[in-house]
């Protein structure tokens, strides 16, 4: 499923620039992949639970994830 429109929050932008450059590059690649196919197996996309039940998450690597809401 292709994402027609995505955006980031100011909080995301502030947090993103604090990440190591290697993680920023990996994140940009995964976000691009997400926008092309949000359920690509590489991303390990999954629905969150509890107070975040309206959000989904995908993996950047073993230590970093990206979440989004619908």
VEXLUM-502398 format. One record per residue (C-alpha): x negated, z, y negated. Coordinates in steps of 0.1 Angstrom, whole numbers, plus 5000, padded with zeros to 4 digits. Example, Ala and Ser with C-alpha at 12.3 -4.5 7.8 and 13.67 -1.06 7.14 Angstrom:
<atoms>
487750785045 486350715011 
</atoms>
This chain:
<atoms>
500050005000 498549894967 498850134937 500349954907 499250204881 497050514881 495650734854 493451044850 494051364831 491751494804 490951784828 489851534855 487651344830 485951674819 485451784855 484251434866 481351414841 480051744854 479751604889 476351494902 475751124896 475651044933 479151194937 480451014906 479350684921 480850764955 484050874938 484450554918 484150354950 486750564968 489150554938 488850174938 489550164975 492550404970 493950174943 493749884968 495050074998 495950434993 496350495031 493050335042 491750535071 488350585053 490150795027 491751045051 494851055029 497151355035 500051535019 499351885005 501352195013 502652494995 502652494956 500852154958 503551994980 504251724955 500551604957 498451404981 494751414986 492051184998 488451255007 485451154986 483051325011 482951645032 482851865000 484851664975 488451554974 490751384949 494351474946 497251284930 500951344924 503851104926 
</atoms>
